Amino acid sequence: MKAACTFILIFLLTASSPLEYAARSQARNDVVEVPFDFYRNAIVVQVKVNEKGFYNMLLDTGTNPSVVDLKAAKEIGLKVASAGHQGDGGGTSTNLAYETRLPLVQLGDLTARNIAALAIDLSRPSEALGKPIHGVLGHSFLNNRFVQIDYPKRVVRFYSKSPVSTRGNQARNAMLTTLHFRYRDDILAEGVSVNGRKIVANFDTGSNSAFQLTPAAVLELGLESEVEKGKVSESVGFNGAAQHREGKVGNIKVGGVMVDGPTVVFFGKGTGHDKKPWGINIGNGFLKDYVVTIDYPGKLITLEKPSMAFKSRFSK
């Protein structure tokens, strides 16, 4: 589900992008670049598991651990636990998850071994997306990496060290904003506010919406009346479908970026979002215009809005 929003962004244009400059200045920074299909605001990559595939998998910072579809797990020949448990995630249905591991994962030229995962039925998310999804590369795959998602160019890059030098650049360039985060099953970032009030944010590349608020955040921000008059919407998560409401808030500030009058999704009570350690979920509907770099070791997330000149150089 896509959420519309209006951006008010003031940028100081410079001759060279900070990320471009950082990449040039770190010539020895090894990088693996992998293309992705940005399908209905979802990041879909082609993955081999145990040299079988390719399989369609989502790249999702909001999933921990990684996930593999039950049918795909059997096809690959994975060892799956005999007993399952109710998996975490959006939706109101029961969908059991079974512990397993991915012995060998190949994403482009990047290989990873012994990745923790859950085997779960992904037929409902696949049906909702309109594309078969065989798995999700989540935190167990992304952790301890330097990951850069270049939404405008539709590529994800994995660096051997951070490609972003933020010292001094952020003060000089309003196109670059960096937030500190901690990890607790999600990327929990500070430096975000709704209607001028600070709120803990989750950066979730597995969400195709722009902004979503938990029931607790609605109460904290005094938005009950907005929820009551909001229109009904539906989402599909690991645990099936759930109903929410859509409305507007005055503004959302993400680091140095101000979004004025955005449409937001108010998560419904009992849909898997009642006890989250964050109040606002920031998804691909907002991130899609940015180059997003996640420095897991340094616990930093950087967003850069490429200038028109920068985009034109790389769109040829």
ChimeraX attribute file (.defattr): number of C-alpha atoms within 10 A of each C-alpha:
attribute: neighborCount
match mode: 1-to-1
recipient: residues
	/A:1	17
	/A:2	18
	/A:3	19
	/A:4	16
	/A:5	17
	/A:6	12
	/A:7	15
	/A:8	12
	/A:9	13
	/A:10	11
	/A:11	14
	/A:12	10
	/A:13	15
	/A:14	14
	/A:15	8
	/A:16	12
	/A:17	20
	/A:18	22
	/A:19	21
	/A:20	13
	/A:21	13
	/A:22	16
	/A:23	17
	/A:24	12
	/A:25	13
	/A:26	14
	/A:27	10
	/A:28	10
	/A:29	15
	/A:30	12
	/A:31	18
	/A:32	14
	/A:33	16
	/A:34	17
	/A:35	18
	/A:36	21
	/A:37	16
	/A:38	17
	/A:39	12
	/A:40	16
	/A:41	22
	/A:42	23
	/A:43	27
	/A:44	24
	/A:45	24
	/A:46	18
	/A:47	23
	/A:48	18
	/A:49	23
	/A:50	15
	/A:51	11
	/A:52	15
	/A:53	15
	/A:54	14
	/A:55	18
	/A:56	19
	/A:57	25
	/A:58	26
	/A:59	25
	/A:60	23
	/A:61	27
	/A:62	22
	/A:63	21
	/A:64	22
	/A:65	21
	/A:66	27
	/A:67	32
	/A:68	29
	/A:69	20
	/A:70	21
	/A:71	15
	/A:72	21
	/A:73	22
	/A:74	13
	/A:75	11
	/A:76	16
	/A:77	12
	/A:78	18
	/A:79	15
	/A:80	18
	/A:81	13
	/A:82	7
	/A:83	9
	/A:84	15
	/A:85	12
	/A:86	13
	/A:87	16
	/A:88	16
	/A:89	17
	/A:90	19
	/A:91	22
	/A:92	17
	/A:93	14
	/A:94	12
	/A:95	18
	/A:96	17
	/A:97	24
	/A:98	21
	/A:99	19
	/A:100	20
	/A:101	21
	/A:102	22
	/A:103	14
	/A:104	15
	/A:105	20
	/A:106	18
	/A:107	18
	/A:108	14
	/A:109	9
	/A:110	13
	/A:111	12
	/A:112	14
	/A:113	14
	/A:114	13
	/A:115	19
	/A:116	18
	/A:117	25
	/A:118	26
	/A:119	27
	/A:120	26
	/A:121	22
	/A:122	24
	/A:123	18
	/A:124	17
	/A:125	19
	/A:126	16
	/A:127	12
	/A:128	15
	/A:129	17
	/A:130	11
	/A:131	14
	/A:132	16
	/A:133	22
	/A:134	25
	/A:135	28
	/A:136	28
	/A:137	27
	/A:138	24
	/A:139	25
	/A:140	17
	/A:141	23
	/A:142	20
	/A:143	17
	/A:144	14
	/A:145	18
	/A:146	23
	/A:147	24
	/A:148	23
	/A:149	26
	/A:150	22
	/A:151	19
	/A:152	17
	/A:153	15
	/A:154	15
	/A:155	18
	/A:156	22
	/A:157	18
	/A:158	22
	/A:159	17
	/A:160	13
	/A:161	16
	/A:162	22
	/A:163	28
	/A:164	23
	/A:165	15
	/A:166	16
	/A:167	8
	/A:168	8
	/A:169	16
	/A:170	17
	/A:171	11
	/A:172	13
	/A:173	17
	/A:174	18
	/A:175	24
	/A:176	26
	/A:177	20
	/A:178	21
	/A:179	18
	/A:180	16
	/A:181	23
	/A:182	14
	/A:183	13
	/A:184	12
	/A:185	15
	/A:186	21
	/A:187	25
	/A:188	22
	/A:189	23
	/A:190	18
	/A:191	16
	/A:192	21
	/A:193	18
	/A:194	21
	/A:195	14
	/A:196	12
	/A:197	11
	/A:198	15
	/A:199	19
	/A:200	19
	/A:201	25
	/A:202	28
	/A:203	24
	/A:204	23
	/A:205	25
	/A:206	23
	/A:207	25
	/A:208	24
	/A:209	26
	/A:210	24
	/A:211	27
	/A:212	24
	/A:213	23
	/A:214	24
	/A:215	23
	/A:216	19
	/A:217	22
	/A:218	18
	/A:219	10
	/A:220	13
	/A:221	17
	/A:222	11
	/A:223	17
	/A:224	15
	/A:225	10
	/A:226	16
	/A:227	21
	/A:228	12
	/A:229	11
	/A:230	17
	/A:231	12
	/A:232	15
	/A:233	15
	/A:234	15
	/A:235	20
	/A:236	20
	/A:237	22
	/A:238	23
	/A:239	24
	/A:240	20
	/A:241	17
	/A:242	20
	/A:243	17
	/A:244	18
	/A:245	19
	/A:246	21
	/A:247	20
	/A:248	18
	/A:249	16
	/A:250	12
	/A:251	19
	/A:252	23
	/A:253	17
	/A:254	20
	/A:255	18
	/A:256	18
	/A:257	20
	/A:258	18
	/A:259	19
	/A:260	18
	/A:261	18
	/A:262	18
	/A:263	21
	/A:264	25
	/A:265	28
	/A:266	27
	/A:267	28
	/A:268	21
	/A:269	14
	/A:270	14
	/A:271	22
	/A:272	18
	/A:273	20
	/A:274	16
	/A:275	11
	/A:276	16
	/A:277	16
	/A:278	23
	/A:279	25
	/A:280	29
	/A:281	24
	/A:282	23
	/A:283	25
	/A:284	25
	/A:285	21
	/A:286	20
	/A:287	24
	/A:288	22
	/A:289	16
	/A:290	20
	/A:291	22
	/A:292	22
	/A:293	24
	/A:294	29
	/A:295	23
	/A:296	20
	/A:297	12
	/A:298	14
	/A:299	16
	/A:300	18
	/A:301	22
	/A:302	21
	/A:303	25
	/A:304	22
	/A:305	22
	/A:306	23
	/A:307	16
	/A:308	9
	/A:309	13
	/A:310	15
	/A:311	13
	/A:312	10
	/A:313	8
	/A:314	9
	/A:315	8
	/A:316	5
